[in-house]
């Protein structure tokens, strides 16, 4: 169902009514459908420390209380004056939009796209009289805005240095900031707890950015529909201790140039999500999808989410096998057999199967045709690791070749940039991959921005400090694990690569490249398959550590996409509990940091009826033996609770299946 209504100025959405003519218009305020959120646009002259002159500003309120104070808007050009002041409003228009669409490769099957939109068309008072549009959308879960440069004689081609987009918080806030220190990175760092005052103007902070206003709501800053444009970062705003200033990733070798384009041109959406609960932000991630164009893939039936075995994590290691483990045919066939035995649709073959600079041939130790044939007989499909420079060089040859081979897709790695050129390359790759029915997993990647709606063959993306860091560092901790759902995961699917069964306590853990450990309990790892959303989800460890060991029965059954998601509780850096439904079965995941805790988990999301809960929890000795896992069954209903005792670095996972449904 789609309802789209275009209406003249309506007081229920916009207040006060616009008065245009001589002088500046009154501020325009757009409300969300439920009236809790509002965004206000105005042309104003504000006192210092604001810049002098009449300029564009916006502000955001929640339940009538300010979230963002007057924050600047504008575009900075190379070789031309900024488009940010001395503007007049030519016209405005408003729309109301309400539709529902289905996304079978998502954490919500039915996605509602419901917003009010205000478009404001402006023109410079003075020569060269350039024109600019500002488009604002107000959803129940957040507000978004973008700049639109229409086709015009006075502005054809241009080079954009930066945006003057600011996010000036109305009061002090604590935050979790991804301080990357540079623009060229893989977004693989920790979200550090900071105050807004601590973020320097020189900082380069990646998105999402999460803040908690003192005595108020949680706020996340993201971007959506990033195509043929530079990635957005934030740093401190000069003169505004509670403000953030937007920064664009510069083009390689062009420190003062970020975007080369021509009109008409729309920027990505700048998104401000707001919720009283941090878990409410997780439940609102469809906002990013809704701000992207619909699928460009006409027939999506060939796109299959699912779990995959993976040969890289364990290194050249396996036990009780008759071959030497490594990048060779015998090892890879062994992983294929494991995938088949556990009904995993994929095996991901990582780096080493091909020469470094040629992804159209395989190395002598790997008989790829034999592996592909062996896998096809067992209903397992192969995903190949590729380095991005080789893809760029061999794109036109490699992708049709993979299609002929029967390869399912590829994992592209080491891009480590989000400048305009690289962002454009992502779309080129996804578009070409879709043409040849290949799925894509981007690694060494920047954060998602909703591209997967337009190209749903892009199943997952890294852009996170994931479990691979346990092979060489102490950085991947349970504390880090329970920050990610409230930060990185807001942007979209997260290929953290869970599934380590060589679990270790804090004192036992040591980094190791071969047969590596992970910090936290086995139940903590199982819970990741519910808490962390990724349509392509890894079973990272070697086959022998899984087979016939506690917890594998859960991994056999847990899906990777969902019909409905409910965040039951959580606090960033402390703990999180999420329930997700697939079909009529609910899956539950709960994780804690290094602090042991007792949780009383309500089951009110179940609805009427009787259910069987299969619970995988920390064993009574899990504080000493992180592999200890306790499995219990109990009959439950919507009025019941699961009383969970989580060990340090612990967790809980459960499968809740209906036994009988009560009808009224």
C-alpha positions as CSV (number, residue, x, y, z in Angstrom):
1,X,0.0,0.0,0.0
2,X,1.3,3.4,-0.9
3,X,-0.3,6.8,0.0
4,X,1.4,9.9,-1.3
5,X,-0.3,13.3,-0.8
6,X,1.0,16.7,-1.9
7,X,-0.7,19.5,0.0
8,X,-0.3,23.3,0.3
9,X,1.0,24.6,3.6
10,X,-0.8,22.7,6.3
11,X,-0.6,23.8,9.9
12,X,-0.6,20.3,11.3
13,X,2.8,19.7,9.7
14,X,4.3,23.2,9.4
15,X,4.2,26.0,11.9
16,X,4.0,29.0,11.6
17,X,2.7,29.4,8.1
18,X,5.3,30.8,5.7
19,X,5.2,34.5,4.8
20,X,7.3,35.2,1.8
21,X,7.9,38.5,0.0
22,X,10.2,41.3,1.3
23,X,12.5,40.3,4.0
24,X,13.1,36.8,5.4
25,X,10.4,34.2,5.9
26,X,9.4,33.1,9.3
27,X,11.1,29.8,10.4
28,X,9.4,26.7,9.0
29,X,8.8,23.7,11.3
30,X,8.0,20.2,10.0
31,X,6.6,17.6,12.4
32,X,6.9,13.8,12.3
33,X,3.7,11.8,11.7
34,X,3.3,11.2,15.5
35,X,4.3,14.9,16.3
36,X,7.0,13.9,18.7
37,X,9.9,15.0,16.5
38,X,10.2,18.4,14.7
39,X,12.8,20.0,12.5
40,X,12.8,23.8,11.9
41,X,14.5,25.6,9.0
42,X,15.2,29.4,9.0
43,X,17.2,32.1,7.4
44,X,18.7,34.1,10.4
45,X,21.4,36.4,11.5
46,X,22.7,35.0,14.8
47,X,25.2,36.5,17.3
48,X,28.8,35.3,17.7
49,X,30.2,32.7,17.8
50,X,28.0,32.1,14.8
51,X,29.3,33.5,11.5
52,X,28.1,37.0,10.5
53,X,25.3,37.5,8.1
54,X,21.9,36.0,7.3
55,X,22.5,32.3,6.9
56,X,20.6,29.0,6.7
57,X,20.1,27.1,10.0
58,X,18.1,24.1,11.2
59,X,17.2,22.8,14.6
60,X,15.6,19.6,15.9
61,X,13.3,19.1,18.9
62,X,11.8,16.0,20.6
63,X,8.6,16.2,22.6
64,X,8.9,20.0,22.5
65,X,12.4,20.0,24.0
66,X,15.5,21.0,21.9
67,X,17.8,18.2,20.8
68,X,19.9,20.2,18.2
69,X,20.2,24.0,18.6
70,X,20.5,26.3,15.6
71,X,23.0,24.4,13.4
72,X,24.5,25.8,10.2
73,X,23.9,24.6,6.6
74,X,25.8,25.4,3.5
75,X,28.1,24.3,0.7
76,X,31.7,25.3,0.2
77,X,33.0,25.4,-3.4
78,X,36.5,25.4,-4.8
79,X,37.0,28.5,-6.9
80,X,33.6,30.0,-6.0
81,X,32.0,31.6,-3.0
82,X,30.1,29.4,-0.5
83,X,26.4,28.9,-1.0
84,X,25.2,29.6,2.5
85,X,24.1,33.2,3.0
86,X,22.1,36.1,1.5
87,X,19.4,33.7,0.2
88,X,15.7,34.2,-0.5
89,X,13.0,31.6,-0.6
90,X,11.4,31.2,-4.0
91,X,8.8,28.5,-3.0
92,X,8.1,25.6,-0.7
93,X,6.2,22.3,-1.1
94,X,5.2,19.6,1.2
95,X,4.3,15.9,0.9
96,X,3.0,13.2,3.1
97,X,4.1,9.7,2.3
98,X,3.1,6.4,3.8
99,X,3.9,3.0,2.2
100,X,4.9,-0.5,3.3
101,X,7.3,-2.7,1.4
102,X,8.8,-6.1,2.0
103,X,12.5,-6.9,2.5
104,X,13.2,-10.6,2.8
105,X,17.0,-9.8,3.4
106,X,16.5,-7.7,6.5
107,X,15.8,-7.8,10.2
108,X,12.2,-6.6,9.6
109,X,10.2,-8.2,6.8
110,X,7.6,-5.5,6.5
111,X,9.1,-2.1,6.3
112,X,6.9,1.0,6.7
113,X,8.1,4.2,5.0
114,X,6.1,7.0,6.7
115,X,7.2,10.6,6.7
116,X,6.3,14.2,6.1
117,X,8.5,16.1,3.7
118,X,9.3,19.8,3.3
119,X,11.1,21.1,0.2
120,X,12.5,24.7,0.3
121,X,13.8,26.2,-2.9
122,X,16.2,29.2,-2.4
123,X,18.1,31.6,-4.6
124,X,21.0,34.0,-4.0
125,X,20.0,37.6,-3.8
126,X,23.1,38.7,-5.5
127,X,24.9,37.5,-8.6
128,X,25.4,34.8,-9.8
129,X,21.9,34.0,-8.4
130,X,22.6,30.3,-7.9
131,X,19.7,28.2,-6.8
132,X,19.7,25.6,-4.0
133,X,17.1,23.2,-2.6
134,X,16.8,22.0,1.0
135,X,14.7,18.9,1.5
136,X,13.7,17.8,5.0
137,X,11.9,14.6,6.1
138,X,10.5,14.0,9.5
139,X,9.9,10.3,10.5
140,X,8.7,9.1,13.8
141,X,12.3,7.7,14.4
142,X,14.3,10.6,13.1
143,X,14.8,13.5,10.8
144,X,16.8,13.7,7.6
145,X,17.8,16.4,5.2
146,X,19.8,16.8,2.0
147,X,21.0,19.6,-0.3
148,X,19.7,19.7,-3.9
149,X,21.4,21.7,-6.6
150,X,19.0,21.9,-9.6
151,X,20.1,22.2,-13.2
152,X,21.0,25.9,-13.8
153,X,23.0,28.0,-16.2
154,X,24.9,29.7,-13.4
155,X,26.1,26.5,-11.9
156,X,26.8,23.6,-14.2
157,X,29.9,21.7,-13.2
158,X,31.4,22.3,-9.7
159,X,34.0,21.1,-7.2
160,X,32.8,20.9,-3.6
161,X,35.4,21.4,-0.9
162,X,33.1,20.7,2.1
163,X,29.7,21.1,3.6
164,X,29.0,23.6,6.3
165,X,26.6,21.1,7.9
166,X,26.7,21.3,11.7
167,X,25.1,19.2,14.5
168,X,25.0,21.6,17.5
169,X,23.6,19.8,20.5
170,X,21.2,21.8,22.6
171,X,23.0,20.8,25.8
172,X,25.9,18.7,27.1
173,X,25.9,15.0,26.2
174,X,28.0,11.9,26.7
175,X,28.9,10.1,23.5
176,X,30.5,7.1,21.8
177,X,32.8,8.4,19.1
178,X,34.7,6.4,16.4
179,X,37.9,8.5,16.3
180,X,39.7,7.3,13.2
181,X,42.3,10.0,12.9
182,X,42.3,9.9,9.1
183,X,39.9,9.7,6.2
184,X,41.5,6.6,4.6
185,X,40.6,3.8,6.9
186,X,38.6,0.5,7.2
187,X,36.5,1.9,10.1
188,X,38.2,-0.7,12.3
189,X,38.5,1.1,15.7
190,X,36.7,1.3,19.0
191,X,33.8,3.6,19.8
192,X,35.3,5.5,22.7
193,X,33.2,7.0,25.5
194,X,33.6,10.8,25.5
195,X,31.8,14.0,26.1
196,X,31.0,16.4,23.3
197,X,33.5,18.9,24.9
198,X,36.3,16.4,24.4
199,X,35.9,16.2,20.6
200,X,38.5,18.5,19.0
201,X,37.8,20.5,15.8
202,X,40.8,18.5,14.3
203,X,39.2,15.2,15.1
204,X,38.1,12.9,12.3
205,X,35.2,10.9,13.8
206,X,33.4,8.3,11.7
207,X,29.7,7.6,11.6
208,X,27.5,6.5,13.2
209,X,27.9,8.9,16.1
210,X,26.0,8.1,19.3
211,X,25.2,10.7,22.0
212,X,23.0,10.8,25.1
213,X,21.7,14.2,26.1
214,X,21.8,14.9,29.8
215,X,18.4,14.0,31.1
216,X,17.1,13.5,27.6
217,X,17.0,11.2,24.6
218,X,19.6,9.2,22.7
219,X,20.7,10.6,19.4
220,X,22.6,9.0,16.5
221,X,24.0,10.8,13.5
222,X,24.3,8.9,10.3
223,X,24.2,9.3,6.5
224,X,22.1,7.5,3.9
225,X,22.1,7.1,0.1
226,X,25.8,7.8,-0.3
227,X,26.4,7.4,-4.0
228,X,28.9,9.3,-6.2
229,X,29.8,11.5,-3.3
230,X,32.3,11.7,-0.4
231,X,31.8,10.0,2.9
232,X,30.8,12.3,5.9
233,X,32.7,12.6,9.1
234,X,32.3,14.9,12.1
235,X,34.7,16.8,14.3
236,X,34.3,19.4,17.0
237,X,32.8,22.8,16.0
238,X,35.0,25.8,16.6
239,X,33.5,28.0,19.3
240,X,30.7,25.5,20.1
241,X,31.7,23.1,22.9
242,X,28.6,20.9,22.3
243,X,28.7,21.2,18.5
244,X,29.9,18.9,15.7
245,X,31.0,20.0,12.3
246,X,30.6,17.9,9.2
247,X,33.7,16.9,7.2
248,X,33.9,15.3,3.7
249,X,36.5,12.7,2.8
250,X,38.8,14.4,0.3
251,X,39.7,13.0,-3.1
252,X,43.1,11.2,-3.2
253,X,45.8,13.8,-3.8
254,X,43.3,16.7,-3.5
255,X,43.2,17.8,0.1
256,X,40.9,20.7,-0.7
257,X,38.5,18.9,-3.0
258,X,35.9,16.3,-2.1
259,X,33.2,16.1,-4.8
260,X,33.5,16.8,-8.5
261,X,30.0,16.9,-10.0
262,X,27.5,18.7,-12.3
263,X,24.0,19.8,-11.7
264,X,21.4,18.5,-11.1
265,X,23.0,17.0,-8.0
266,X,21.6,15.8,-4.6
267,X,23.8,15.1,-1.7
268,X,23.3,12.1,0.6
269,X,20.8,12.4,3.4
270,X,22.2,13.6,6.7
271,X,20.3,11.7,9.4
272,X,19.5,12.4,13.0
273,X,17.9,9.4,14.8
274,X,16.2,10.2,18.2
275,X,14.8,7.8,20.8
276,X,14.3,7.7,24.5
277,X,15.8,4.2,24.6
278,X,19.1,3.3,23.1
279,X,17.5,0.1,22.0
280,X,14.8,2.1,20.2
281,X,17.5,3.3,17.8
282,X,18.3,-0.3,16.9
283,X,14.6,-0.9,16.2
284,X,14.7,2.1,13.8
285,X,17.4,1.1,11.4
286,X,14.9,0.8,8.5
287,X,15.1,4.6,8.4
288,X,18.4,4.3,6.5
289,X,16.9,1.8,4.0
290,X,13.9,4.1,3.4
291,X,16.2,6.9,2.5
292,X,17.7,4.9,-0.4
293,X,16.2,4.2,-3.8
294,X,14.2,0.9,-4.2
295,X,15.9,-2.2,-5.6
296,X,17.5,-1.9,-9.0
297,X,17.5,-5.7,-9.3
298,X,14.4,-6.8,-11.1
299,X,14.5,-10.4,-10.1
300,X,15.9,-11.0,-6.6
301,X,15.0,-14.7,-6.4
302,X,18.7,-15.8,-6.9
303,X,19.8,-13.7,-3.8
304,X,20.0,-16.0,-0.8
305,X,21.0,-15.0,2.7
306,X,22.5,-17.6,4.9
307,X,25.5,-18.9,7.0
308,X,28.9,-19.7,5.6
309,X,31.8,-21.8,6.7
310,X,35.2,-20.0,6.5
311,X,38.7,-21.3,6.2
312,X,40.7,-18.2,7.3
313,X,40.1,-17.7,11.1
314,X,41.7,-20.9,12.4
315,X,44.8,-20.5,10.2
316,X,46.6,-23.6,9.0
317,X,45.0,-25.6,11.8
318,X,42.7,-28.5,12.2
319,X,42.7,-31.7,14.4
320,X,42.1,-35.4,13.6
321,X,42.4,-35.0,9.9
322,X,44.4,-37.0,7.4
323,X,45.7,-34.0,5.4
324,X,48.0,-31.0,6.1
325,X,45.7,-28.1,6.9
326,X,46.2,-25.0,4.7
327,X,45.2,-23.3,1.5
328,X,44.8,-26.5,-0.5
329,X,42.2,-28.7,-2.1
330,X,41.9,-31.2,0.7
331,X,41.3,-28.6,3.4
332,X,38.7,-26.7,1.3
333,X,36.8,-29.9,0.5
334,X,36.8,-30.7,4.2
335,X,35.2,-27.3,4.9
336,X,32.7,-27.9,2.1
337,X,31.7,-31.3,3.7
338,X,31.3,-29.5,7.0
339,X,29.0,-26.9,5.4
340,X,27.0,-29.6,3.8
341,X,26.7,-31.7,7.0
342,X,25.3,-28.6,8.7
343,X,23.1,-27.3,5.8
344,X,25.2,-24.2,5.4
345,X,24.6,-22.7,2.0
346,X,28.1,-21.3,1.6
347,X,31.8,-21.8,2.0
348,X,33.9,-18.6,1.9
349,X,37.4,-19.3,0.5
350,X,39.6,-16.5,1.7
351,X,42.9,-15.1,0.5
352,X,45.4,-17.4,-1.1
353,X,43.3,-19.3,-3.6
354,X,44.5,-17.1,-6.5
355,X,47.7,-15.3,-7.4
356,X,47.8,-11.9,-5.6
357,X,47.1,-9.8,-8.8
358,X,45.1,-12.3,-10.9
359,X,41.7,-13.3,-9.6
360,X,40.8,-15.3,-12.8
361,X,43.2,-18.2,-12.0
362,X,43.9,-20.4,-9.1
363,X,47.2,-21.4,-7.5
364,X,48.6,-25.0,-8.0
365,X,47.6,-26.1,-4.4
366,X,44.0,-25.3,-5.1
367,X,42.0,-27.3,-7.7
368,X,39.1,-24.9,-7.9
369,X,37.1,-26.8,-10.5
370,X,37.3,-29.9,-8.4
371,X,36.2,-28.0,-5.3
372,X,33.3,-26.3,-7.1
373,X,32.1,-29.7,-8.4
374,X,32.5,-31.3,-5.0
375,X,30.5,-28.4,-3.5
376,X,27.8,-28.4,-6.1
377,X,27.1,-32.1,-5.4
378,X,26.6,-31.2,-1.8
379,X,24.4,-28.2,-2.4
380,X,27.1,-25.8,-1.1
381,X,28.0,-22.6,-3.0
382,X,31.5,-21.0,-3.0
383,X,32.3,-17.3,-2.3
384,X,35.8,-16.2,-3.2
385,X,37.9,-13.6,-1.5
386,X,39.3,-10.9,-3.9
387,X,41.5,-7.9,-3.5
388,X,39.8,-4.7,-4.7
389,X,42.6,-3.5,-7.0
390,X,42.5,-6.9,-8.8
391,X,38.7,-6.4,-9.2
392,X,39.1,-3.0,-10.6
393,X,41.6,-4.3,-13.1
394,X,39.8,-7.5,-14.1
395,X,36.1,-6.6,-13.4
396,X,34.9,-7.1,-16.9
397,X,36.6,-10.5,-17.2
398,X,36.4,-11.9,-13.7
399,X,32.6,-11.5,-13.0
400,X,31.3,-13.3,-16.1
401,X,33.9,-15.9,-15.5
402,X,32.7,-16.5,-11.9
403,X,29.2,-16.8,-13.2
404,X,30.3,-19.5,-15.7
405,X,32.2,-21.3,-12.9
406,X,29.1,-21.4,-10.7
407,X,30.6,-19.2,-8.0
408,X,28.0,-17.6,-5.7
409,X,29.8,-14.3,-5.1
410,X,32.9,-12.7,-3.7
411,X,34.2,-10.9,-0.7
412,X,36.1,-7.7,-1.8
413,X,38.7,-6.4,0.6
414,X,41.2,-3.7,1.5
415,X,39.4,-0.6,0.0
416,X,40.0,1.4,3.2
417,X,38.6,4.6,1.7
418,X,35.3,6.4,1.3
419,X,36.2,9.3,-1.0
420,X,34.0,10.0,-4.0
421,X,36.0,7.7,-6.4
422,X,35.8,4.8,-4.1
423,X,32.2,5.2,-3.2
424,X,31.4,5.2,-7.0
425,X,33.5,2.0,-7.3
426,X,31.3,0.2,-4.7
427,X,28.2,0.9,-6.8
428,X,30.0,-0.1,-10.0
429,X,31.0,-3.4,-8.4
430,X,27.5,-4.1,-6.9
431,X,25.8,-3.3,-10.2
432,X,28.1,-5.6,-12.2
433,X,27.8,-8.3,-9.6
434,X,24.0,-8.2,-9.8
435,X,24.2,-8.5,-13.6
436,X,26.0,-11.9,-13.2
437,X,24.0,-13.0,-10.2
438,X,26.8,-12.7,-7.7
439,X,26.4,-11.7,-4.0
440,X,29.0,-9.3,-2.5
441,X,30.5,-8.9,1.0
442,X,32.6,-5.7,1.3
443,X,35.5,-5.9,3.7
444,X,38.1,-3.3,4.5
445,X,35.1,-1.1,4.0
446,X,33.4,2.1,5.2
447,X,30.1,1.9,7.1
448,X,26.9,1.0,5.3
449,X,24.6,3.8,4.2
450,X,21.6,1.7,2.9
451,X,23.0,0.7,-0.5
452,X,21.7,-2.8,0.2
453,X,18.1,-1.7,-0.6
454,X,19.1,-0.7,-4.1
455,X,21.5,-3.6,-4.6
456,X,20.3,-6.4,-2.2
457,X,23.0,-8.7,-3.6
458,X,25.3,-6.7,-1.2
459,X,24.6,-9.1,1.6
460,X,27.0,-7.8,4.3
461,X,29.8,-5.4,5.0
462,X,32.6,-5.2,7.5
463,X,33.5,-1.6,8.5
464,X,34.0,-2.8,12.1
465,X,36.7,-3.9,14.5
466,X,35.6,-7.5,14.5
467,X,36.7,-10.8,15.9
468,X,39.6,-11.1,13.5
469,X,41.5,-8.7,15.8
470,X,41.6,-11.4,18.5
471,X,44.3,-13.1,16.4
472,X,46.8,-10.3,17.0
473,X,45.5,-7.9,19.8
474,X,43.5,-7.7,23.0
475,X,41.2,-5.1,21.5
476,X,38.1,-7.2,20.8
477,X,36.6,-7.4,24.3
478,X,33.1,-8.1,25.6
479,X,32.9,-4.4,26.5
480,X,33.5,-3.5,22.8
481,X,31.0,-6.2,21.8
482,X,28.1,-4.6,23.7
483,X,28.8,-1.1,22.3
484,X,28.5,-2.2,18.6
485,X,24.8,-2.9,18.5
486,X,24.1,0.7,19.6
487,X,26.7,2.3,17.3
488,X,28.0,0.5,14.2
489,X,25.0,-1.7,13.8
490,X,22.7,1.3,13.4
491,X,24.2,1.8,9.9
492,X,23.3,-1.7,8.6
493,X,24.6,-5.3,8.5
494,X,27.8,-6.0,10.3
495,X,30.2,-8.7,9.3
496,X,31.8,-9.2,12.7
497,X,32.6,-12.8,11.9
498,X,31.4,-14.5,15.1
499,X,31.5,-18.2,16.0
500,X,34.7,-18.7,18.0
501,X,34.4,-21.8,20.2
502,X,37.9,-21.5,21.7
503,X,36.5,-19.3,24.4
504,X,38.7,-17.7,27.1
505,X,38.3,-15.7,30.3
506,X,39.9,-12.3,30.6
507,X,43.0,-13.8,32.4
508,X,43.3,-16.8,30.0
509,X,43.1,-14.9,26.7
510,X,46.2,-14.5,24.6
511,X,46.3,-13.5,20.9
512,X,47.2,-16.2,18.5
513,X,47.2,-16.3,14.7
514,X,46.7,-20.1,14.6
515,X,43.8,-21.7,16.5
516,X,43.0,-18.3,18.0
517,X,41.0,-17.6,21.2
518,X,38.3,-15.1,21.8
519,X,37.4,-13.2,24.9
520,X,34.2,-14.1,26.6
521,X,32.0,-17.2,27.0
522,X,30.6,-19.6,24.4
523,X,27.1,-18.3,25.3
524,X,28.4,-14.8,24.5
525,X,29.4,-16.0,21.0
526,X,26.1,-17.8,20.4
527,X,24.2,-14.7,21.4
528,X,26.0,-12.7,18.6
529,X,24.0,-14.6,16.0
530,X,20.9,-12.9,17.3
531,X,22.3,-9.6,18.5
532,X,24.4,-8.9,15.4
533,X,22.5,-8.6,12.1
534,X,24.2,-9.9,9.0
535,X,22.4,-11.7,6.2
536,X,25.7,-13.5,5.4
537,X,26.8,-14.8,8.8
538,X,30.1,-16.6,9.4
539,X,30.8,-19.8,11.3
540,X,34.4,-18.7,11.7
541,X,36.0,-21.6,13.5
542,X,37.4,-24.9,12.2
543,X,35.0,-27.9,11.7
544,X,36.3,-30.1,14.4
545,X,35.8,-27.5,17.2
546,X,32.2,-27.3,16.2
547,X,31.2,-30.9,15.5
548,X,29.7,-32.6,18.5
549,X,30.4,-29.7,20.8
550,X,27.9,-27.8,23.0
551,X,26.3,-24.9,21.1
552,X,26.5,-26.3,17.6
553,X,22.8,-27.3,17.7
554,X,22.0,-23.6,18.1
555,X,24.2,-22.5,15.2
556,X,22.6,-25.2,13.0
557,X,19.2,-23.6,13.5
558,X,19.6,-19.8,13.9
559,X,18.6,-17.8,10.8
560,X,20.5,-14.8,9.4
561,X,17.4,-12.7,8.3
562,X,14.3,-11.9,10.3
563,X,10.6,-11.0,10.2
564,X,10.6,-8.8,13.3
565,X,13.1,-7.4,15.8
566,X,12.4,-6.3,19.4
567,X,15.1,-4.8,21.6
568,X,14.2,-5.8,25.1
569,X,16.8,-3.9,27.1
570,X,20.3,-2.7,27.0
571,X,22.9,0.0,27.8
572,X,25.8,0.7,25.5
573,X,29.0,-0.8,26.8
574,X,27.1,-2.7,29.6
575,X,24.7,-5.3,28.1
576,X,22.1,-5.9,25.4
577,X,19.1,-8.2,25.0
578,X,17.4,-8.6,21.6
579,X,14.6,-10.9,20.4
580,X,14.1,-11.6,16.7
581,X,11.3,-13.6,15.0
582,X,11.5,-15.8,11.9
583,X,8.3,-17.5,10.9
584,X,6.7,-18.4,14.2
585,X,9.9,-19.0,16.1
586,X,11.6,-16.5,18.3
587,X,15.4,-16.3,18.9
588,X,16.8,-14.5,21.9
589,X,20.3,-13.1,22.4
590,X,21.8,-11.4,25.5
591,X,25.4,-10.3,26.0
592,X,27.2,-8.6,28.9
593,X,30.6,-6.9,29.3
594,X,33.1,-8.1,31.8
595,X,30.6,-7.5,34.6
596,X,28.6,-10.5,35.6
597,X,24.9,-9.7,35.9
598,X,21.5,-11.2,36.5
599,X,18.8,-10.3,34.0
600,X,15.1,-10.9,34.2
601,X,14.1,-11.1,30.5
602,X,10.4,-10.6,29.8
603,X,8.7,-12.7,27.2
604,X,5.7,-10.4,26.6
605,X,6.7,-10.2,22.9
606,X,5.6,-13.8,22.4
607,X,1.8,-13.2,22.4
608,X,-0.8,-15.7,23.4
609,X,0.1,-19.4,23.6
610,X,2.4,-21.9,25.1
611,X,6.1,-22.1,23.9
612,X,9.1,-24.3,24.4
613,X,12.2,-22.3,25.3
614,X,15.6,-24.0,24.5
615,X,18.1,-22.0,26.5
616,X,21.9,-21.9,26.0
617,X,23.4,-20.1,29.0
618,X,26.7,-19.7,30.8
619,X,27.5,-22.8,32.8
620,X,27.9,-22.5,36.6
621,X,31.7,-22.5,36.2
622,X,31.8,-20.2,33.1
623,X,33.7,-17.5,35.1
624,X,36.6,-20.0,35.2
625,X,35.9,-22.1,32.1
626,X,34.6,-19.8,29.3
627,X,33.6,-22.8,27.2
628,X,31.1,-24.0,29.9
629,X,27.6,-24.0,28.4
630,X,24.4,-25.0,30.1
631,X,21.4,-26.2,28.1
632,X,17.9,-26.2,29.5
633,X,14.3,-26.6,28.3
634,X,11.3,-25.0,29.8
635,X,7.7,-24.2,29.0
636,X,6.9,-20.5,28.8
637,X,4.3,-18.0,27.9
638,X,4.0,-14.3,27.4
639,X,3.6,-13.6,31.1
640,X,6.8,-15.4,32.0
641,X,10.5,-14.3,32.3
642,X,13.8,-16.0,31.6
643,X,16.0,-15.4,34.7
644,X,19.5,-15.2,33.3
645,X,22.8,-15.2,35.1
646,X,25.5,-14.0,32.8
647,X,29.2,-14.7,33.7
648,X,31.9,-12.1,33.1
649,X,31.9,-11.7,29.3
650,X,28.9,-13.9,29.3
651,X,25.7,-14.3,27.4
652,X,22.5,-16.2,26.7
653,X,20.9,-17.5,23.6
654,X,17.5,-19.2,23.2
655,X,15.1,-20.6,20.7
656,X,11.5,-20.2,21.6
657,X,9.1,-22.3,19.6
658,X,5.3,-22.3,19.8
659,X,3.7,-25.5,21.1
660,X,0.1,-24.4,21.2
661,X,-1.4,-21.0,20.4
662,X,-4.3,-19.7,22.5
663,X,-7.0,-18.0,20.4
664,X,-9.5,-15.6,22.0
